[in-house]
């Protein structure tokens, strides 16, 4: 029981039981050992009193030592924080050394600062109330204490208990009570926390004592509680005070529940996700990273959080640097990870609140395994070496081997050296056959190293025609070619020659003397078609299927590998080869090849294409135009951006004089981009074909430029 | 001494078989494809034994054996299959329609032995 002694002199509250009880519950809540020292350095109060592990001696320490070191944090022992309190007092705080108390998440210094602020405000109000007995002022201090305790939440269940403990202690203090308690809970989580004399409380619950009690009930959302104080005293306004304390408890419990829910959800969403997540604020600082990010970026979460986004370089970095407000994503990009590089898919989502860019969510997925697997599949498809093909090879090899063996045996039985020599000759031929077979077979399996170059196939074929014609003529076969203009394609000319020769030779053989062969070249859509036709007997129905299988041959000579190899070569080029019969008789072999540029580069329409050789001008122009919302692409020269005319469809093209230096290049540009307006940064030179070129006086004035563009295109 | 027909498209192997069988006194005829082989079988006087590779151009070995068995005059001619494949694969004539099977690469003495075995009790 605390007996309040009115102490008249200043500092008298130091002996007040309320003060002492407050310090005691403070120490327990913060899980720290508090020692209060008088101005001269004498320790006069230690809490928690009961803790045997916390012993700390200040005896013999001179006052000057203390004053000099107070506030530095490492004054007396390595793990002690010393802070000044009101009235010249000091407080030394260190972690409770009891093994029963496990460490809290907050560092000691922070807890010490909290204790300092709480003790100071409580002390102030106590002094105040001792003068004026205003308990409402104390309540404010206690409410503040509660809020601080709540802020200690790290999702730790014990924090609730500590907060309630503080509240219950406060009740005892306020009411001069003996015992306080709170019963609370949601429907299926009832709990009871008691401070003080449990036996007395039990007596009370069973109606076996007439000790006066102040009790209140409160409820919010799903949580209900009953809180009370047992004891002799019953100060004025007790119900109001109790009610307000009950509300504080509800707030604590409500927050705890939300935190539980949130934590669960967060763990669900963020923790187990395999994608690396980074939340970046608009100052380019990382303020959240998940476990997957830690792994992928090889940097602990605690290091990532708070660092600038530039400390993790990746394919998304320039997006962040440009502070783009659009959703951007990339696939199969390289991310350096240690000594290795990973292939990642990534997305950058801008986070906006009321149209204002607040930050970004970066999601990165390591898809190295998937892409490598995909590549391996593609490669193995290309090779198309199946076990049946290997079986077929083995089959084919048996004949020359059997022949060589048999011949060797014969050599053994012949006396005539000339005959023996004849046999040995044959053996050599058979073994050579084996070598040829193996080499040709391996050609199908090996990644045919193609060195592709953009080629005009029409020209390539025209150069090949003389050779083809001569082979045909030598066999008495009539040869014709019809070659149309086609877009360029990426091909390895050596290998394509091999394929065409193979097809033409096959046709020549099957067609025989006086037959006819024709080659046509044309294009349909994005495909280039090359066809070899003959008017021979055509293909047997079962042959059409098997033609491209190794060792399938209808000829007496030949390895049966020519067509499979041709198919492998064409597939490597991303094309296809097929065989069929012509309606009028004869066979048709069709090769289709993709035009260059291939697949990925679609034609993008943009507003402005700026071709400026000077880097600063280029960046300035690009940024200015983008900032007002024009879709802009800037390149140093037309040659560098590969085939830009096939990739972009700009409304306006801006060029500097350097890129138009050749006479007639202006014309060429007008031809290449018939739909675009051309603006040249420079002085008019008199060459302005059909008035489509406009001139901008240098130096580049983007304000002026933007106005001109507005007038052509309107605002974006 | 018997008339042996060898149907084999591999010239070196056909040569080996002819050499080794004529050495021991047989009369050997060769055909390099199925059509010629069938013609020679039907000619009079035909072979007394046929050594046949299954993988020949044109008419397949299996077809030849089957048509042989259907012909009353020819059905008893012993056929020795010379091959790389395993019995039971689809190129093989049905079980029982051929009398022996020799695998490539073969041993010359083995070939002679097999052929002679059909004429042992002459």
Interface residues (C-beta under 8 A of the other chain):
Chain A: X395 X398 X399 X400 X401 X402 X403 X404 X405 X406 X407 X409 X410 X413 X426 X429 X430 X554 X556
Chain B: X9 X10 X12 X13 X15 X16 X17 X19 X20 X23 X55 X57 X84 X85 X104 X105 X106 X107 X108
